[in-house]
């Protein structure tokens, strides 16, 4: 990725890392998939993006 370029992600169930209908975040530049428990290349927990997308209200499941 180019320096200063912000990664772009999509949420999909069409990636091989998706299982049982659970969506994964896929980096549009690299094709790398990230689940809720993964850490993104910038060091941020992937769950933060899931929360921003409204898929998790908080980390305690409420």
BELDASUL-V861555 format. One record per helix or strand of 3 or more residues. SS is the DSSP state (H for helix, E for strand). FROM is the first residue (numbers start at 1). TO is the last residue. If there is no record, write none. Layout:
BEGIN
SS:FROM:TO, SS:FROM:TO
END
This chain:
BEGIN
E:9:12, E:24:27, H:46:52
END
